[in-house]
Amino acid sequence: MSHCVIYNSPKTGRAIVVYPAYNDLSRPAGDTDAALILRMVERGLPAGVNYTVVDSSDIPTDRSQRQAWVVIDGTIELDPELIRVVDED
């Protein structure tokens, strides 16, 4: 079971999904997945952004509307306003 981090972009308000580099050869020996995710959050997410760690299987498999994804209460949902914008593009 792998995990990823989800958050709303401070610039666009749309959901961002970030996957840790579980198989990175430079990963310290004995490093836990939790430590890897925390390090990824500290180094790669905008300061002060609210994020949620979720199971990768919780990410929608239908990516046709991914430009309308937003994180609400720790889950990815479709924003009706953004769907209209994507459909108009």
Secondary structure, DSSP 8 states (H G I E B T S, - for coil): --EEEEEE-TTT--EEEE---TT-TTS-TT--HHHHHHHHHHHHS-TT--EEEEEGGGS-S--TTGGGEEEETTEEEE-HHHHHHHHH-
